[in-house]
Amino acid sequence: MIKSVFSFILLLLVFGCGADKNVKIIKMGHAQVTSHPVHEAMVFLSERLEEKSNGRIKVKVYPNQQLGTERELLELLQIGSVGMTKVSSASLEAFSPDIQLLGLPYLFRDDAHREKVLKGEIGKNLLLGAQKYWLRGLVYYDAGKRSFYSKDAPIETPTDLAGKKIRVMESNMAINMVKSMGGSPTPVSYGELYTALQQGVVDGAENNPPSFYNSRHYEICKFYSIDEHTAIPDVVLVSTKVWEKLSPEEQVWLQEAADESADYQYMLWAKSVEESLREVEKAGVTITYPDKSIFRDEVEEVYKTLEVEQPHLTEIIKKIQAIQ
């Protein structure tokens, strides 16, 4: 009896409670604002899933950290009180360690190489590797390429990072990367970063153009150096507690809706990058394009450390580099 009551409560937490008891409502939280392309893609996912299921399954999207930070959302997925989320793969590495290799600086040669890796066997295995942590990866979203932005001066070479506190995600890979370049990595929640920049808690940060623009960080940081040190994808995840409560047919609908939303998001992302760079430049941001090879040389230590500490990841990296 107690077990039955617990299962019923869990279903309410995971799926929500609609007016129609036959309708499943999955709560999906994320950290971005509603104008961000990933939010638009998640709304698209919700619409496609509702269409495919003839209204039997709906996804209610909660943006802007309404349900918690990325780390908190992953924890909520694990216990089943939130059904789905979108997080950076850098945030996911604390829960599914092998995915950290996608945060390696200058891992991909170009966009085509990255797409082959993520859509191929390696990418799929990394997504499914999170299942043993009660998180099922559905698809990757494009999160572009991350570059440094700062308040006082452009970052033209790694030596310009010396003495600067640079906000990074809660990711060992990101921390080690900034350290290797000579900066002082400082983890700060994305939702608290605007204030941290304003108050001088950090001197700069690193992110992709749409996030730099939509977060309005350009109001404080007037220098954006396009060194494109990482191309860390976002990941759309579903709680395994939700996934296992879906019928095989419903699982197919959800996976298809996620795949279609990824195609849509890639298209939105490309447009958003161009628009974001144009708008921040209009707002007085100086955009520079430093020599990437100088930054690439400085991060060799990150690869050497990984080879010593986690040799099994080195084998996957070799496979990635061999993909043509």
LINQUI-V42124 format. One record per backbone hydrogen bond with DSSP energy under -1.0 kcal/mol. NH is the residue of the N-H (numbers start at 0). CO is the residue of the C=O. If there is no record, write none. Layout:
nh->NH co->CO
nh->NH co->CO
//
This chain:
nh->4 co->0
nh->5 co->1
nh->6 co->2
nh->7 co->3
nh->8 co->4
nh->9 co->5
nh->10 co->6
nh->11 co->7
nh->12 co->8
nh->13 co->9
nh->14 co->10
nh->15 co->11
nh->22 co->19
nh->23 co->55
nh->24 co->14
nh->25 co->57
nh->26 co->13
nh->27 co->59
nh->28 co->83
nh->29 co->61
nh->35 co->32
nh->39 co->35
nh->40 co->36
nh->41 co->37
nh->42 co->38
nh->43 co->39
nh->44 co->40
nh->45 co->41
nh->46 co->42
nh->47 co->43
nh->48 co->44
nh->49 co->45
nh->50 co->46
nh->51 co->47
nh->52 co->48
nh->53 co->50
nh->54 co->49
nh->55 co->52
nh->57 co->23
nh->59 co->25
nh->61 co->27
nh->63 co->31
nh->64 co->29
nh->65 co->62
nh->72 co->68
nh->73 co->69
nh->74 co->70
nh->75 co->71
nh->76 co->72
nh->77 co->73
nh->78 co->74
nh->80 co->75
nh->81 co->75
nh->82 co->26
nh->83 co->26
nh->84 co->236
nh->86 co->234
nh->88 co->232
nh->91 co->87
nh->92 co->88
nh->94 co->91
nh->95 co->91
nh->98 co->95
nh->99 co->96
nh->100 co->97
nh->101 co->98
nh->102 co->99
nh->103 co->100
nh->105 co->228
nh->106 co->103
nh->113 co->109
nh->114 co->110
nh->115 co->111
nh->116 co->112
nh->117 co->113
nh->118 co->114
nh->122 co->116
nh->123 co->119
nh->124 co->120
nh->125 co->121
nh->126 co->122
nh->127 co->123
nh->128 co->124
nh->129 co->126
nh->130 co->127
nh->132 co->129
nh->133 co->130
nh->134 co->129
nh->135 co->237
nh->136 co->126
nh->137 co->235
nh->138 co->235
nh->140 co->233
nh->145 co->229
nh->146 co->206
nh->148 co->204
nh->149 co->222
nh->150 co->202
nh->155 co->153
nh->159 co->156
nh->160 co->157
nh->161 co->158
nh->163 co->160
nh->165 co->183
nh->166 co->203
nh->167 co->185
nh->170 co->168
nh->174 co->170
nh->175 co->171
nh->176 co->172
nh->177 co->173
nh->178 co->174
nh->179 co->175
nh->180 co->176
nh->181 co->178
nh->182 co->177
nh->183 co->163
nh->185 co->165
nh->187 co->167
nh->191 co->188
nh->192 co->189
nh->195 co->191
nh->196 co->192
nh->197 co->193
nh->198 co->194
nh->200 co->195
nh->201 co->195
nh->202 co->164
nh->203 co->164
nh->204 co->148
nh->206 co->146
nh->211 co->207
nh->212 co->208
nh->213 co->209
nh->214 co->210
nh->215 co->212
nh->218 co->215
nh->219 co->216
nh->220 co->216
nh->222 co->149
nh->223 co->285
nh->224 co->147
nh->225 co->287
nh->226 co->224
nh->228 co->145
nh->233 co->140
nh->234 co->86
nh->235 co->138
nh->236 co->84
nh->237 co->135
nh->238 co->82
nh->239 co->133
nh->242 co->238
nh->243 co->239
nh->244 co->241
nh->245 co->242
nh->250 co->246
nh->251 co->247
nh->252 co->248
nh->253 co->249
nh->254 co->250
nh->255 co->251
nh->256 co->252
nh->257 co->253
nh->258 co->254
nh->259 co->255
nh->260 co->256
nh->261 co->257
nh->262 co->258
nh->263 co->259
nh->264 co->260
nh->265 co->261
nh->266 co->262
nh->267 co->263
nh->268 co->264
nh->269 co->265
nh->270 co->266
nh->271 co->267
nh->272 co->268
nh->273 co->269
nh->274 co->270
nh->275 co->271
nh->276 co->272
nh->277 co->273
nh->278 co->274
nh->279 co->275
nh->280 co->276
nh->281 co->277
nh->282 co->278
nh->283 co->280
nh->284 co->279
nh->285 co->221
nh->287 co->223
nh->295 co->291
nh->296 co->292
nh->299 co->296
nh->301 co->298
nh->302 co->298
nh->303 co->299
nh->304 co->300
nh->305 co->301
nh->306 co->302
nh->307 co->303
nh->308 co->304
nh->309 co->305
nh->312 co->309
nh->314 co->310
nh->315 co->311
nh->316 co->312
nh->317 co->313
nh->318 co->314
nh->319 co->315
nh->320 co->316
nh->321 co->317
nh->322 co->319
//
